[in-house]
């Protein structure tokens, strides 16, 4: 018995010492790091940009001889994450949209390049040496098979990972709270979903989702501010996203917040544009934009409360009380003050 206990302890120690790469391919951001750590090592936009330099100076820098048949390929350069967003006139590819990998080229190839960049340049590891866990928003089912099959092929055949496991992001979010049952409400950049979890497994037929999420809040901010600022050069989406994160909040009572007195202080209303101009942001943006997650008062529009109700009522009656008592909110969009 003692030998058996020693063997189990040795196995547990070996597993604890083994680094495992954790990869979360979000619509907006790719998160990568190691299991057991409190936070990802890196969070970078899920974007790849390619540029082609056509000048002779660039050819000379790259060592491309005049008339070289490989000149075009050698002059092409790839950028990832924030660097990709900063490239002017580049071909930008967003391989994950609305929570799903876009299976057509060049999106698949871009995601493959992002993975390789994350492993080698961000983490500084060789993928052949380590096991990988991928957090995937898609539940088990026919819709997930093509992307998961392709993911496994790339991971094993091209990146040569030691082993691969794919877990539902909602289940992992619930595990992080120490629970194995509950209702996980995830809202990221591209998709919002309500996922009932029982005994550590998502219930596929009771998962409800809507393609309204963080990017739609940003789009609403952009729509309103473009009208207010006119042709101002500082109304690009990155600026609008920063404004959303700085001033937007979710009101407990939307009608009262919109039609009642404005109780926010000057700091909460102020936003500095890239040209150092400080503007006052109205309630239509601060409180109105996040309301797209809740249907904007339209009963027929998709909303968080609607998908939560559908997810709960689709489950067995015996489970519903546990779901209501164990709601976990996850994702980037709920970081706005108020929804939790």
N, C-alpha and C positions, 0 to 999 in steps of 0.2 A: 504494500500500500504506500509505504514511504517512497519507494522508487517511482511509483506511478505519479505521486504528487510532485516529486522533483522533476519528472519529465514534463508535466503540464506547466510547471513554473518556468522551466527552461524554454518551452515553446512560446509561452506568453511573453517572456522577456525578448525572445527573438523577434516576435511580431511587433512589439513596442519599439524595438530598435530599427525596424525596417521603415524607411521613408516611403510614403505613398503620395503620389502627385494627385491633387484634387483639382478638377477642371470644370468650370461652370460656363457654358457658352450662352450668354444672354443676348437678347436682341440688341441691347445698347452697349453692354460691357462684358468683356471676357475676364473672369476671375480665375486666378491660378495660384496655387500654393501647395503646402504640405499638410497632411492630416495631423491632427493633434495641436496645431498652432491656432492662436486665437483669431487670426485674420489672414486673408490672402496675402501672398508676397507681392502681388501686383494686381491692379485693376486697370485694364486698358480698354478703350473703345473697340468694339468688334468691327473694325474697319481696316481694309487694306487699300492702299493707293499705289498705282504704278505710274511712273513718269518716264518719258522718253526724251533725252536731251539730243537736240539736233545740231548743236554747234560744234565747231572744230575743236574748241578748247576742251569741251567735255570729252570728245573722242580722245584727245591727247591725254587727259587725266586718266581715262580708263585703259589707255594703251591700245586703242583700236587703230589699226593701220588703214590708210586710205584704200578703198575698194574691198575691204575685208567682207566676206559674205556673211559673217556672223556679227557684223557691226550693230544691226538693229537689236539683236538679242542682248549684246553686251552693253548697249547704251540704256537698256531698260533697267529701271531701279524700283525696288519695292519698299514701301514704308508701311508701318503698322501703328495702330492705336492713335495716340495724340499727334505723332509725327505725320501720320497719313492725313489727318484732318487739317493740318497746316500747309499741305501742298496745294499750291495754286495751279489750276489747269490740269490736274492729274485725273486719271481714271479711277474713281472711287467705287469700291465694291463692299457692300454690307451683306455678308454671307448668311446671317441669321435675321429673319424678319418675322415679326409676330410670333416669336417663340419657337419657330421651326427653321431647320436648315434648308436653305433654298437648294434643291437638288440639281439645278441646271448649272452648266458652266457659264461664267467663270467663278460662280459663288462657291462651289465645292472646293475648287483649287485654292481660292482665297482663304477659306477656313483651314485647309490643310497647311498652308504657309503660315497662318497665324499660330496654329498649334506648334509647328516646328520652331517658330520664333519664340514662343512662350517657354518652351522647354530649354532651348539652347542659349538664347540671349537673355531672357528674363530670369529664369531659375538657374541657369548655368549648369544644367545636368544633361546627360545623354539619356534619351528615353529608353534605350535598350536595357538600362540597369534597373529600372524601377517599375512597380505596378502603378496603374492609373485608375482613378475613380472619376467618372464623368457624371455630373448632375444634369439631368435632362427633364425639362418641363413636360414632355409628352408622356401620357400614361401608356401602359401596355395596350396594344391593339394594332389593327391593320395599318392605321395611319403612321405609326411609328416605325414599322418594319423597314421600309427602304432606307431611312436616314440612319437607323441603328445598324443595319447591315453594312452600309457604306462606312460608318464610323469604325466598326470593328475591323473592316478590311484595311482601312488606312492605318489604324493603330497597330495592327499586327504585321501587315505586309510591308508598309513603308516606314513607319516610325519604330517598328520592332519592339514594342513595349513588352515588358515581362509578363504582365497579366492585365486584364481589363474588367471593370465592373461598372455597370450603368444603373444609377439609382434615380428615383423620382425626386425632384427638388423639394416638393412639398413634404414628402416623408422625412427627408433629411432636416428640413426646417423644424418639423415637429420633434424629431429625435433630439435636436439641440436644446429643447426645453425640458428634456427628461420624460416626455410622454410618448405613448405608443398609440393613443387614440385621440381624435379631435378633428376639428374642421380648420384646415389651413387655407387662408385667403392670401393668395400671392398676386402681387401687382408689380410688374417690372416696367421695362421700356415699351414692350410691344403687346403684351397680353396680360389679362387679369383672369384668374381662375379660382374657383372654390373647390377644394379637394378634401372629401371626407376620408379619414384614415382610421382603420380598425386593426388592432393587433399588429401594427407596424406595416400594414399594406394599404395602399390607396385603393379605393373602391371604384373601378374604372367606369361602370355604368352610371355612377352618381357624380362624376366630375363635370362641372359646367364652367364654361369659359366665355369670355367676350374679348373682342379685338379692340378694346378701349383701355388705354394704360398711360404711362408717363409721357410717351411721345405725343399723345393726343392733348394732354394738358399743355405741353409746350406749344403745340400747333394753335391752341386756343389763345395762349398768351401772345403768340406772334400775330394772330389775326387781329386782335384788339389793338396791340401796340403799333402795328403797321398803319392802322388808320389814324391813330393819335400822333405818331411821329412823322407821318407822310413819307417822303422819300429819304428819310434819314438813313445814313449808311450803317447805323448800328443796330438794325433790326434783323440781323442774321440769326439763324436758329441757335448757334452756340451762345449768343448773347441772351436770347430769349430763354434758353434753358437755365442759364445762370440767374436770370431774373426770377424764374419760377422757384428755384431752390432758395433764393434769398427772401422773397416777400410773400409767396403763396402759402395759404393755410386752408384747412378744411373746417368749415363752421358747423357746430352742432345743430344749429337751426339756420338753414340757408336763407329763408325768407326774412327772418328777423335781422340777420347780419347784413343783407343787401339793402333792406328798406329802413332799417333803424339807424341811429346815430353811429358815426364812425369813431370807434373807441381806440383804434390803434394809435400809438405814438408816432412821432415824425420819423424816428429811426426805422420803424417797421414799414413805413410807406416809401422810404427813399431807396433809390437804386442808382449806382454810378455807371454810366455808359463807358465804353472803352476810350472815348475821347475826353473823359473826365467830367462830362456834363452830368449833373445830378438831377434826376427827375423824380416827381412824385407819382407813384403808381396807384391808380384808383381801385376801388373795391371790385369793379368788374373784372379786373385781372387777379387781384390778391385773393378774393373769395370766389369769384365766378368761374375762373378757369378750372380749378380742381373739381368743380361740381360736375364736370363731364363724366367722372367716374360713377356718379350717382344719378345719372339720367337727366340732369338739368330740369327737373320737375315734369318731365314727359313720361307718363306711365308706360308708353309703348317703346321707349328707348332702352337699350341695354344698360344695366346698372349693377353695382356690387351687391346691393340688397336683394336684387332679383335672383342672381345666380346663387347667392348663399341660401335663399329660401328654397330654390329648386334642388340644390344639393342635399339639403337636410331632409326635405319631404320625400325625396327619392329613396332614401335609406329606410331600413326597417325601423318600425316605431320604437323598438327597444333600444336602439342606438341613438335616437335623436336627442335625448336629454344630455348624453355625454358629449355630443357634438356642440350643442349650444353652450355647455359649460366649459368646453375646451377649445375656444376659438384662438388661433394663432395667426397673427398678421405678419407677412413676410414680403420681401422685395424692396425695390427702391422707391416706388411711388408713395408707399405709406410713411416714408420718412418725413413727409410734409407734416407740420404740426396739426394734430386734430383727429385723424381718422381712427386711431386706436383708442 
